[in-house]
Amino acid sequence: MRVCDRFDDLGREDADTTYRLGIFGGTFDPVHTGHLAAAERVREEAHLDAVVFMPAGVPVFKLDQKVTSGEDRLQMCRLATAGNPFFDVSDVEVRRAGNTYTYETLRELRAHFPANVELFFIAGADAIITLGKWRNAKELTQLAHFIAMTRPGYSREEAERAVYVDGKRLDVTFLEVPGLNISSSYVRGCVGENRTIRYIVPEAVREYIVSKQLYR
């Protein structure tokens, strides 16, 4: 199994050093500058050695929605992260058959990386609210530390309640990430209405969207 290009061998050459690897899960349909700014802020605040963007293959919570092909979403992530030496992209979930479950992903990653690589799963607080409904929720945070990104003005009360399963609080750290208030649905809407997305997504991603006529 190969997880990614830049950091696939992380921790193998120096077993005495502990590494902290962030796994940024999401649909990334499309990836935008808000994702990139948030990942960089989390990397810095959580002292991560690297962040791997992990586009979902078949997102379970979006089965009733139209989702762009995994290959297109992967390519946009690769274009967006190419210039940051601390970022990489993984196709683990896209190439896996069937619905995407984070539990299966983290099990694969935990088996792939040596014990001196700590895993940190990064997601938005809105996603973390549903954590108790994820497959094998109680085991998830034994495989990786969870970081829930919030934004200024976001109420954490509902999210805090949601990280309790069977009366036990799961290992979730909440981190406020100031940044652009952008969503992928907003980007898709702009494209569909023929409005500019320049500076909302990286230029290479914008050109890819135009060339592939996505979201029209």
Secondary structure by P-SEA (a helix, b strand, c coil): ccccccccccccccccbbbbbbbbbcccccccaaaaaaaaaaaaaacccbbbbbbbcccccccccccccaaaaaaaaaaaaccccccccccccccccccccaaaaaaaaaacccccbbbbbbbcaaaaaacccccccccccccbbbbbbbcccccaaaaaaaacccccccbbbbbbbbcccccaaaaaaaaaacccccccccaaaaaaaaaacccc
